Amino acid sequence: MSAMLLDVTPVRVSEGGWLARADAWLGHLVEAPAAVLVVAEVLVLLAGVISRFVFDSPIPWTDELASILFLWLANLGAAVALRRGTHMRTTALVSRWSERAQARAEVLAIALPCLWLLMLIVPMAEYAQDEWVVQTPALSWPNTVRAAAVPVGCVFMIGMCVLRLARRSLADVLAVSAAIAAMAVALWLGADWLQSIGNWNLVIFFAVLLGGGVLLGVPIAFCFGMATVAFLLTVTSTPLSVVAGRIDEGMSSLILLAVPLFILLGHLVEMTGMAKAMVDFLASLLGHVRGGLSYVLLGAMLLVSGISGAKTADMAAVAPVLLPEMKKRGNHEGELISLLAASGAMAETIPPSLVLITIGSVAGVSISALFTGGILPGVVLAVLLALLARLRSAEIAHGLQRAPIGVVGRTLLVALPALLLPVLIRTAVVEGVATATEVSTIGIAYAVVAGLLIYRRFDWRRLYPMLVDTAALSGAILFIIGTATGMSWALTQSGFSHGLAAMMSSVPGGKYGFLLVSIAAFVVLGSVLEGIPAMVLFAPLLFPVAKAIGVHEVHYAMVIILAMGIGLFAPPFGLGYYAACTIGRVNPDVAVRRIWPYLGALLAGLLIVAFVPWFSIGLLG
């Protein structure tokens, strides 16, 4: 996805063979353990599930070992993501600049993370060393075994940043270094003034510096981290080891164990042909009517979203199957990409969305309640999109015949094992049979068995790349959660959260005025910061306000998740929009004029969900 990538162009030997070899060596050194950790995580958790539910004899150390492995996976995965350039960032503004300016922006996107990591490597090591006196309860290991993952991942990332800077023009590196140094000197000289203005200094650090870094294309996680460190060093006496502890804390929630597992499950569903089987069944039912394939796309996104939990994976599983045929039937490619992007935003609340799992973790909301409450809001948006797609469809349905009942029956029989998977996942969590983490391991085992024995599609050659991709995406998500946790802590310590709560609770219109302001804020935040960073940063601050003025926590979660989704898929900044264009292989400029009616339908559905709480909480009982 061009909107999310650092420059990872392979080094040609003529440009410096040793750099290419060093980069490849470092990549293998990080990627292989990360892939092994994904497999180990699945096996450990699956062993715990089987021992508990099958043999009624829980293994006491499985959750503890899984937690240790998870922190290592998160940090090594973050290093893999840095090497591959898949840390979340926005380049919508930078891409409009001259080639020289873009080159310097790329240097900045490498140099700032490198500087931040260098500033924190010693505090991170000290934090891990201090954890030696703490023993894990079940395994009785020093907690340093777990906490060391943070500085080790930091070392790998520093090495990768240095190699990338070595590939850049010396003039660009010096120019960017001078600009960073000038900014640091300005903050140092202005420290007394910044302290004297009280919490207004938060605007400098968390609006100007943070926003500037995001718009200049610096990965969002490192923008959070750098703004936090600059604030602490300039106007407080807090040691940076506190930041290391907050990063550890943010990445260590047991609920987040489900993140890499659902990402891996999404890869398996696509590889084994389960996603295609579901799409084929829906197409046999609706493919003969005008706009039928648009309905199939929306229905497939609802089903697949419930399995993979990752929007990019959802779109990648559905689009290649449907878009070519939809284009053959006369639909404009910009219209197709607009519908695909809108369907991604529509499905944000369909369980087991990673955003649901994340918001449940950081805001302390029941995952089971979120899974239950997320279904109807997604359906409301799907219905509105289906109506709009019907009106705007240019499909030529004349001459298309209804599929014979025998064909429908055969496609249903083939799709049935795949269709059972989302039902299994949602039912197990909602009924309290298993946690989101446990059911994800069951889903992985189910997908592997189905791929090997039922669909007979299991490409072993793709397994290692899938594991590395899982580690990279997990690391990118979890690293953002870690740095955002540190930033949220700094904002809370400054008293900002109390001020925000007072301001939001005094919005005219009571709870509905609060909801409208929240919608506007999260549409913007979803566009600029991407969904999960926005959730992690602001959910802990706003959920207590929502509760205090009478907004149900599940209802509020659905409203802000959908608002964030609209921003995420809205041009010109929304990363999800560019992801849809990349997956559909369409230039973003082609679709940008056609997406606005779909975003309007999503906004109308969001307002319905916001003003009719029953859609979010009516099924909670």
MOCOR-V542723 format. One record per pair of residues at least 24 apart in sequence whose ideal C-beta (glycine too) atoms are under 8 Angstrom apart, sorted by the first residue. I is the first residue (numbers start at 0). GAP is how many residues later the second one is. If there is no record, write none. Layout:
i=I gap=GAP
i=I gap=GAP
This chain:
i=0 gap=311
i=0 gap=574
i=0 gap=577
i=0 gap=578
i=0 gap=581
i=1 gap=89
i=1 gap=93
i=1 gap=576
i=1 gap=580
i=2 gap=86
i=2 gap=87
i=2 gap=88
i=2 gap=89
i=2 gap=572
i=2 gap=574
i=2 gap=575
i=2 gap=576
i=3 gap=81
i=3 gap=82
i=3 gap=83
i=3 gap=84
i=3 gap=85
i=3 gap=571
i=3 gap=574
i=3 gap=575
i=4 gap=80
i=4 gap=81
i=4 gap=84
i=4 gap=86
i=5 gap=76
i=5 gap=79
i=5 gap=81
i=5 gap=83
i=5 gap=100
i=5 gap=103
i=5 gap=104
i=5 gap=158
i=5 gap=213
i=6 gap=78
i=6 gap=99
i=6 gap=157
i=7 gap=75
i=7 gap=76
i=7 gap=77
i=10 gap=156
i=14 gap=152
i=15 gap=150
i=15 gap=151
i=18 gap=144
i=18 gap=147
i=18 gap=148
i=21 gap=141
i=22 gap=60
i=22 gap=137
i=22 gap=140
i=25 gap=57
i=25 gap=130
i=25 gap=133
i=25 gap=134
i=25 gap=137
i=26 gap=53
i=26 gap=56
i=28 gap=127
i=29 gap=46
i=29 gap=49
i=29 gap=50
i=29 gap=53
i=29 gap=126
i=30 gap=49
i=30 gap=437
i=30 gap=440
i=32 gap=39
i=32 gap=43
i=33 gap=39
i=33 gap=42
i=33 gap=43
i=33 gap=45
i=33 gap=46
i=33 gap=433
i=33 gap=434
i=33 gap=437
i=33 gap=438
i=33 gap=441
i=34 gap=429
i=34 gap=432
i=34 gap=433
i=34 gap=436
i=36 gap=32
i=36 gap=35
i=36 gap=36
i=36 gap=39
i=36 gap=434
i=37 gap=35
i=37 gap=222
i=37 gap=226
i=37 gap=429
i=37 gap=432
i=37 gap=433
i=37 gap=436
i=38 gap=428
i=39 gap=29
i=40 gap=25
i=40 gap=28
i=40 gap=29
i=40 gap=32
i=40 gap=216
i=40 gap=219
i=40 gap=220
i=41 gap=219
i=41 gap=222
i=41 gap=399
i=41 gap=402
i=43 gap=25
i=44 gap=212
i=44 gap=216
i=44 gap=392
i=44 gap=393
i=44 gap=396
i=45 gap=395
i=45 gap=396
i=45 gap=398
i=45 gap=399
i=47 gap=390
i=48 gap=385
i=48 gap=389
i=48 gap=392
i=48 gap=393
i=52 gap=381
i=59 gap=78
i=60 gap=77
i=60 gap=78
i=62 gap=191
i=63 gap=72
i=63 gap=73
i=63 gap=74
i=63 gap=75
i=64 gap=74
i=65 gap=191
i=66 gap=79
i=66 gap=185
i=66 gap=187
i=66 gap=190
i=67 gap=68
i=67 gap=73
i=67 gap=77
i=67 gap=78
i=69 gap=182
i=69 gap=186
i=69 gap=187
i=69 gap=190
i=70 gap=75
i=70 gap=76
i=70 gap=78
i=70 gap=79
i=70 gap=177
i=70 gap=180
i=70 gap=181
i=71 gap=74
i=71 gap=77
i=71 gap=80
i=72 gap=187
i=72 gap=398
i=72 gap=401
i=72 gap=402
i=73 gap=75
i=73 gap=79
i=73 gap=177
i=73 gap=400
i=73 gap=401
i=73 gap=404
i=73 gap=405
i=73 gap=408
i=74 gap=74
i=74 gap=75
i=74 gap=77
i=74 gap=78
i=74 gap=79
i=74 gap=176
i=74 gap=400
i=74 gap=404
i=75 gap=73
i=75 gap=76
i=75 gap=77
i=75 gap=80
i=75 gap=395
i=75 gap=399
i=76 gap=183
i=76 gap=393
i=76 gap=394
i=76 gap=395
i=76 gap=396
i=76 gap=397
i=76 gap=398
i=76 gap=399
i=76 gap=401
i=76 gap=402
i=77 gap=75
i=77 gap=79
i=77 gap=143
i=77 gap=397
i=77 gap=398
i=77 gap=400
i=77 gap=401
i=78 gap=74
i=78 gap=77
i=78 gap=78
i=78 gap=81
i=78 gap=396
i=79 gap=388
i=79 gap=391
i=79 gap=392
i=79 gap=395
i=80 gap=391
i=80 gap=392
i=80 gap=394
i=80 gap=395
i=80 gap=398
i=81 gap=31
i=81 gap=75
i=81 gap=78
i=81 gap=79
i=81 gap=137
i=82 gap=77
i=83 gap=388
i=85 gap=386
i=85 gap=387
i=85 gap=390
i=86 gap=132
i=86 gap=133
i=86 gap=134
i=86 gap=135
i=86 gap=389
i=86 gap=392
i=87 gap=131
i=87 gap=132
i=87 gap=133
i=87 gap=388
i=87 gap=392
i=87 gap=442
i=87 gap=445
i=87 gap=487
i=88 gap=125
i=88 gap=128
i=88 gap=129
i=88 gap=130
i=88 gap=131
i=89 gap=124
i=89 gap=125
i=89 gap=127
i=89 gap=130
i=89 gap=438
i=89 gap=440
i=89 gap=483
i=89 gap=485
i=90 gap=126
i=91 gap=479
i=91 gap=480
i=91 gap=481
i=91 gap=486
i=92 gap=122
i=92 gap=123
i=92 gap=124
i=93 gap=121
i=93 gap=122
i=93 gap=123
i=102 gap=65
i=102 gap=66
i=102 gap=69
i=103 gap=68
i=103 gap=71
i=103 gap=72
i=104 gap=111
i=104 gap=112
i=105 gap=62
i=105 gap=111
i=106 gap=58
i=106 gap=61
i=106 gap=62
i=106 gap=65
i=106 gap=66
i=106 gap=68
i=106 gap=69
i=107 gap=68
i=107 gap=71
i=107 gap=72
i=107 gap=108
i=107 gap=109
i=107 gap=110
i=108 gap=107
i=108 gap=108
i=108 gap=109
i=108 gap=110
i=109 gap=51
i=109 gap=54
i=109 gap=55
i=109 gap=58
i=110 gap=50
i=110 gap=54
i=110 gap=62
i=110 gap=65
i=110 gap=66
i=110 gap=69
i=111 gap=68
i=111 gap=101
i=111 gap=106
i=111 gap=110
i=111 gap=111
i=111 gap=114
i=112 gap=44
i=112 gap=48
i=112 gap=105
i=112 gap=106
i=112 gap=109
i=113 gap=44
i=113 gap=47
i=113 gap=48
i=113 gap=51
i=114 gap=65
i=114 gap=111
i=115 gap=106
i=115 gap=109
i=115 gap=110
i=115 gap=113
i=116 gap=37
i=116 gap=40
i=116 gap=41
i=116 gap=44
i=117 gap=40
i=118 gap=110
i=118 gap=121
i=119 gap=34
i=119 gap=105
i=119 gap=109
i=119 gap=120
i=119 gap=123
i=119 gap=124
i=120 gap=30
i=120 gap=33
i=120 gap=34
i=120 gap=37
i=122 gap=116
i=122 gap=117
i=122 gap=118
i=122 gap=120
i=122 gap=121
i=123 gap=26
i=123 gap=27
i=123 gap=30
i=123 gap=117
i=123 gap=120
i=124 gap=26
i=125 gap=115
i=125 gap=118
i=126 gap=24
i=126 gap=114
i=126 gap=117
i=126 gap=118
i=126 gap=121
i=127 gap=116
i=129 gap=111
i=146 gap=101
i=149 gap=94
i=149 gap=97
i=149 gap=98
i=150 gap=93
i=186 gap=43
i=186 gap=47
i=187 gap=46
i=189 gap=44
i=190 gap=43
i=190 gap=44
i=193 gap=40
i=193 gap=41
i=194 gap=40
i=198 gap=295
i=198 gap=296
i=198 gap=297
i=198 gap=300
i=200 gap=30
i=200 gap=33
i=200 gap=34
i=201 gap=29
i=201 gap=289
i=201 gap=292
i=201 gap=294
i=204 gap=25
i=204 gap=26
i=204 gap=29
i=205 gap=25
i=205 gap=281
i=205 gap=285
i=210 gap=317
i=213 gap=314
i=213 gap=315
i=214 gap=313
i=219 gap=260
i=219 gap=309
i=219 gap=310
i=219 gap=313
i=220 gap=255
i=220 gap=258
i=220 gap=259
i=220 gap=261
i=220 gap=262
i=220 gap=263
i=220 gap=312
i=221 gap=261
i=223 gap=256
i=223 gap=259
i=223 gap=260
i=223 gap=262
i=223 gap=263
i=223 gap=309
i=223 gap=313
i=224 gap=258
i=224 gap=261
i=224 gap=262
i=226 gap=260
i=227 gap=255
i=227 gap=258
i=227 gap=259
i=227 gap=262
i=230 gap=259
i=230 gap=263
i=231 gap=258
i=235 gap=257
i=237 gap=255
i=241 gap=247
i=242 gap=243
i=245 gap=236
i=245 gap=239
i=245 gap=240
i=245 gap=243
i=246 gap=235
i=246 gap=236
i=246 gap=238
i=246 gap=239
i=247 gap=234
i=248 gap=236
i=249 gap=231
i=249 gap=232
i=249 gap=233
i=249 gap=234
i=249 gap=235
i=249 gap=236
i=249 gap=286
i=250 gap=227
i=250 gap=228
i=250 gap=230
i=250 gap=231
i=250 gap=234
i=252 gap=108
i=252 gap=109
i=253 gap=183
i=254 gap=102
i=254 gap=105
i=254 gap=106
i=254 gap=112
i=254 gap=181
i=254 gap=182
i=255 gap=101
i=255 gap=102
i=255 gap=105
i=255 gap=222
i=255 gap=225
i=256 gap=180
i=257 gap=51
i=257 gap=94
i=257 gap=99
i=257 gap=177
i=257 gap=178
i=257 gap=179
i=257 gap=182
i=258 gap=95
i=258 gap=98
i=258 gap=99
i=258 gap=215
i=258 gap=218
i=258 gap=219
i=259 gap=210
i=259 gap=211
i=259 gap=214
i=260 gap=176
i=260 gap=179
i=260 gap=180
i=260 gap=182
i=260 gap=183
i=261 gap=46
i=261 gap=47
i=261 gap=48
i=261 gap=90
i=261 gap=92
i=261 gap=95
i=261 gap=178
i=261 gap=181
i=262 gap=45
i=262 gap=46
i=262 gap=47
i=262 gap=50
i=262 gap=91
i=262 gap=206
i=262 gap=207
i=262 gap=210
i=262 gap=211
i=263 gap=180
i=263 gap=202
i=263 gap=203
i=263 gap=206
i=264 gap=42
i=264 gap=43
i=264 gap=44
i=264 gap=175
i=264 gap=178
i=264 gap=179
i=264 gap=182
i=265 gap=38
i=265 gap=41
i=265 gap=42
i=265 gap=43
i=265 gap=44
i=265 gap=47
i=265 gap=48
i=265 gap=51
i=266 gap=41
i=266 gap=46
i=266 gap=199
i=266 gap=202
i=266 gap=203
i=267 gap=176
i=267 gap=179
i=267 gap=180
i=267 gap=183
i=267 gap=198
i=268 gap=35
i=268 gap=38
i=268 gap=39
i=268 gap=48
i=268 gap=149
i=268 gap=152
i=268 gap=178
i=269 gap=38
i=269 gap=43
i=269 gap=46
i=269 gap=47
i=270 gap=180
i=270 gap=186
i=270 gap=187
i=270 gap=188
i=270 gap=191
i=270 gap=195
i=271 gap=175
i=271 gap=176
i=271 gap=178
i=271 gap=179
i=271 gap=183
i=271 gap=185
i=271 gap=186
i=272 gap=178
i=272 gap=182
i=272 gap=184
i=273 gap=33
i=273 gap=143
i=273 gap=144
i=273 gap=147
i=273 gap=173
i=273 gap=176
i=273 gap=177
i=273 gap=181
i=274 gap=25
i=274 gap=29
i=274 gap=32
i=274 gap=42
i=274 gap=43
i=274 gap=46
i=274 gap=143
i=275 gap=41
i=275 gap=45
i=276 gap=134
i=276 gap=137
i=276 gap=138
i=276 gap=140
i=276 gap=141
i=276 gap=178
i=277 gap=25
i=277 gap=26
i=277 gap=137
i=277 gap=140
i=277 gap=141
i=278 gap=39
i=278 gap=42
i=278 gap=43
i=279 gap=41
i=279 gap=131
i=279 gap=134
i=279 gap=135
i=280 gap=127
i=280 gap=130
i=280 gap=131
i=280 gap=133
i=280 gap=134
i=280 gap=138
i=282 gap=39
i=282 gap=128
i=283 gap=119
i=283 gap=123
i=283 gap=124
i=283 gap=127
i=283 gap=128
i=284 gap=118
i=284 gap=123
i=286 gap=113
i=286 gap=116
i=287 gap=109
i=287 gap=112
i=287 gap=113
i=287 gap=114
i=287 gap=115
i=288 gap=108
i=289 gap=100
i=289 gap=103
i=289 gap=105
i=289 gap=107
i=290 gap=95
i=290 gap=98
i=290 gap=99
i=290 gap=102
i=290 gap=104
i=290 gap=106
i=291 gap=103
i=291 gap=105
i=292 gap=29
i=292 gap=32
i=292 gap=33
i=292 gap=36
i=292 gap=102
i=293 gap=32
i=293 gap=45
i=293 gap=92
i=293 gap=95
i=293 gap=96
i=293 gap=99
i=293 gap=101
i=294 gap=91
i=294 gap=94
i=295 gap=26
i=296 gap=25
i=296 gap=29
i=296 gap=42
i=296 gap=43
i=296 gap=46
i=297 gap=41
i=297 gap=45
i=297 gap=48
i=297 gap=84
i=297 gap=87
i=297 gap=88
i=297 gap=91
i=298 gap=83
i=300 gap=42
i=300 gap=43
i=300 gap=45
i=300 gap=46
i=301 gap=44
i=301 gap=45
i=301 gap=48
i=301 gap=76
i=301 gap=77
i=301 gap=80
i=302 gap=116
i=302 gap=119
i=304 gap=42
i=304 gap=45
i=304 gap=48
i=304 gap=73
i=305 gap=44
i=305 gap=45
i=305 gap=46
i=305 gap=116
i=305 gap=119
i=305 gap=120
i=306 gap=114
i=306 gap=115
i=306 gap=118
i=306 gap=136
i=308 gap=43
i=308 gap=44
i=308 gap=45
i=308 gap=48
i=309 gap=44
i=309 gap=163
i=310 gap=33
i=310 gap=36
i=310 gap=37
i=310 gap=257
i=310 gap=265
i=310 gap=268
i=311 gap=264
i=311 gap=267
i=311 gap=271
i=313 gap=30
i=313 gap=33
i=314 gap=25
i=314 gap=28
i=314 gap=29
i=314 gap=264
i=314 gap=265
i=314 gap=268
i=315 gap=267
i=318 gap=261
i=318 gap=264
i=318 gap=265
i=319 gap=263
i=322 gap=261
i=325 gap=69
i=328 gap=65
i=328 gap=66
i=328 gap=67
i=328 gap=68
i=329 gap=64
i=329 gap=65
i=329 gap=66
i=330 gap=62
i=330 gap=63
i=330 gap=64
i=331 gap=62
i=331 gap=262
i=332 gap=251
i=332 gap=253
i=332 gap=257
i=332 gap=258
i=333 gap=252
i=333 gap=256
i=333 gap=257
i=333 gap=258
i=333 gap=259
i=333 gap=260
i=333 gap=261
i=334 gap=57
i=334 gap=59
i=334 gap=256
i=334 gap=259
i=335 gap=248
i=335 gap=250
i=336 gap=243
i=336 gap=244
i=336 gap=247
i=336 gap=249
i=336 gap=253
i=336 gap=254
i=336 gap=257
i=336 gap=258
i=337 gap=253
i=337 gap=256
i=337 gap=257
i=337 gap=259
i=337 gap=260
i=338 gap=46
i=338 gap=50
i=338 gap=259
i=339 gap=240
i=339 gap=243
i=339 gap=244
i=340 gap=228
i=340 gap=235
i=340 gap=236
i=340 gap=239
i=340 gap=240
i=340 gap=250
i=340 gap=254
i=340 gap=257
i=341 gap=43
i=341 gap=227
i=341 gap=253
i=341 gap=256
i=341 gap=257
i=341 gap=259
i=341 gap=260
i=342 gap=39
i=342 gap=42
i=343 gap=221
i=343 gap=224
i=343 gap=225
i=343 gap=232
i=343 gap=235
i=343 gap=236
i=344 gap=36
i=344 gap=217
i=344 gap=220
i=344 gap=221
i=344 gap=223
i=344 gap=224
i=344 gap=231
i=344 gap=254
i=344 gap=257
i=345 gap=32
i=345 gap=35
i=345 gap=36
i=345 gap=39
i=345 gap=219
i=345 gap=256
i=345 gap=259
i=346 gap=31
i=347 gap=30
i=347 gap=183
i=347 gap=213
i=347 gap=214
i=347 gap=216
i=347 gap=217
i=347 gap=220
i=348 gap=24
i=348 gap=25
i=348 gap=26
i=348 gap=28
i=348 gap=29
i=348 gap=209
i=348 gap=212
i=348 gap=213
i=349 gap=24
i=349 gap=25
i=349 gap=28
i=350 gap=24
i=350 gap=74
i=350 gap=75
i=350 gap=78
i=351 gap=73
i=351 gap=74
i=351 gap=77
i=351 gap=84
i=351 gap=87
i=351 gap=88
i=352 gap=208
i=353 gap=123
i=353 gap=178
i=354 gap=176
i=354 gap=177
i=354 gap=180
i=354 gap=206
i=354 gap=209
i=355 gap=201
i=355 gap=205
i=356 gap=79
i=357 gap=119
i=357 gap=123
i=357 gap=174
i=357 gap=177
i=357 gap=178
i=358 gap=176
i=358 gap=180
i=358 gap=198
i=358 gap=202
i=361 gap=119
i=361 gap=123
i=361 gap=173
i=361 gap=174
i=361 gap=177
i=361 gap=178
i=362 gap=176
i=362 gap=177
i=362 gap=180
i=362 gap=190
i=362 gap=194
i=363 gap=179
i=364 gap=178
i=364 gap=188
i=364 gap=189
i=364 gap=192
i=365 gap=188
i=366 gap=62
i=366 gap=68
i=366 gap=69
i=367 gap=61
i=367 gap=62
i=367 gap=64
i=368 gap=185
i=368 gap=251
i=369 gap=184
i=369 gap=187
i=370 gap=55
i=370 gap=58
i=370 gap=59
i=370 gap=65
i=371 gap=58
i=371 gap=182
i=371 gap=247
i=371 gap=248
i=372 gap=181
i=372 gap=182
i=372 gap=184
i=372 gap=185
i=372 gap=243
i=372 gap=244
i=372 gap=246
i=372 gap=247
i=373 gap=184
i=373 gap=187
i=374 gap=51
i=374 gap=244
i=375 gap=239
i=375 gap=240
i=375 gap=242
i=375 gap=243
i=376 gap=181
i=376 gap=185
i=376 gap=228
i=376 gap=232
i=376 gap=238
i=376 gap=239
i=379 gap=225
i=379 gap=228
i=379 gap=229
i=379 gap=235
i=380 gap=181
i=380 gap=220
i=380 gap=221
i=380 gap=224
i=380 gap=225
i=380 gap=228
i=382 gap=222
i=383 gap=217
i=383 gap=218
i=383 gap=220
i=383 gap=221
i=384 gap=213
i=384 gap=216
i=384 gap=217
i=384 gap=220
i=386 gap=214
i=387 gap=209
i=387 gap=210
i=387 gap=213
i=391 gap=205
i=416 gap=33
i=416 gap=37
i=416 gap=38
i=417 gap=32
i=420 gap=25
i=420 gap=26
i=420 gap=29
i=476 gap=55
i=479 gap=50
i=479 gap=52
i=479 gap=53
i=479 gap=56
i=480 gap=51
i=480 gap=55
i=483 gap=49
i=483 gap=52
i=483 gap=53
i=484 gap=51
i=486 gap=50
i=487 gap=48
i=487 gap=49
i=487 gap=52
i=487 gap=53
i=490 gap=50
i=491 gap=48
i=491 gap=49
i=495 gap=45
i=496 gap=43
i=496 gap=44
i=499 gap=41
i=499 gap=42
i=499 gap=45
i=500 gap=40
i=500 gap=43
i=500 gap=44
i=500 gap=47
i=503 gap=38
i=503 gap=41
i=504 gap=40
i=504 gap=43
i=504 gap=44
i=509 gap=39
i=509 gap=40
i=510 gap=35
i=510 gap=38
i=510 gap=39
i=510 gap=40
i=511 gap=98
i=511 gap=99
i=513 gap=31
i=513 gap=32
i=513 gap=35
i=513 gap=37
i=514 gap=36
i=514 gap=41
i=514 gap=44
i=514 gap=95
i=514 gap=96
i=515 gap=94
i=517 gap=24
i=517 gap=28
i=517 gap=38
i=517 gap=41
i=517 gap=42
i=517 gap=45
i=518 gap=40
i=518 gap=41
i=518 gap=44
i=518 gap=87
i=518 gap=88
i=518 gap=91
i=519 gap=43
i=520 gap=42
i=521 gap=38
i=521 gap=41
i=521 gap=42
i=521 gap=45
i=522 gap=40
i=522 gap=41
i=522 gap=43
i=522 gap=44
i=522 gap=47
i=523 gap=43
i=524 gap=39
i=524 gap=42
i=525 gap=37
i=525 gap=38
i=525 gap=39
i=525 gap=40
i=525 gap=41
i=525 gap=42
i=525 gap=44
i=525 gap=48
i=526 gap=40
i=526 gap=41
i=526 gap=43
i=526 gap=46
i=526 gap=47
i=527 gap=39
i=527 gap=45
i=529 gap=38
i=529 gap=45
i=530 gap=30
i=530 gap=33
i=530 gap=34
i=530 gap=37
i=533 gap=30
i=534 gap=25
i=534 gap=26
i=534 gap=29
i=551 gap=61
i=551 gap=64
i=551 gap=65
i=553 gap=62
i=553 gap=63
i=553 gap=66
i=554 gap=58
i=554 gap=61
i=554 gap=62
i=556 gap=59
i=557 gap=51
i=557 gap=57
i=557 gap=58
i=558 gap=47
i=558 gap=50
i=558 gap=51
i=558 gap=57
i=561 gap=40
i=561 gap=43
i=561 gap=44
i=561 gap=47
i=562 gap=43
i=564 gap=37
i=565 gap=33
i=565 gap=36
i=565 gap=37
i=565 gap=40
i=568 gap=26
i=568 gap=30
i=569 gap=25
i=569 gap=29
i=570 gap=24
